[in-house]
Amino acid sequence: MQGTKLPLSLWFLAIYLLSQAKTGLSALALKRHLGVSYPTAWLIQHKLMQAMTLREACYVLEGRVQVDDAYLGGELSGGTAGRG
């Protein structure tokens, strides 16, 4: 955020959008919401994700962990793609 030409309000909107999306938010979707170019949206997304990762790296969950709402996804293993 430091040294950027983007308004601070745009960064706050990006932080809000990225933190509220359950399944993540693509750079393309971020581009559409913010009204910026794709490379700018990609850079914003990666800078914010890196900052969130660095902040959360110091926390370790221990004992019982309760989750109110979670998204567990991924692709099913096995099978042949595109057949039936």
Residue, then its C-alpha position, 0 to 999 in steps of 0.5 A: m500500500q505504501g508508495t501506491k497511486l491507488p486510493l486508500s479506500l480502494w485498498f480497504l474495499a479489496i481487503y473487505l472483499l478478500s476477507q469476506a469471500k468464503t471460497g476465495l476471490s479471483a483477480l478477475a472478480l477483484k478487477r470487476h469489483l474495484g474497476v482496475s486493470y487485471p494486473t493491478a487487481w492481481l498485484i493487490q490480491h497477492k500483496l494482501m494475501q502475503a500480508m495475511t499469510l505473514r500475520e497468521a504464521c505466528y498462530v498455532l491452533e491447539g486442542r479442540v477447535q470449533v468452526d462455525d462455518a467452513y468451506l471444504g472443497g477440492e476435486l474428487s480423486g479418481g475417474t476419467a475426466g470428461r467421460g460420462 
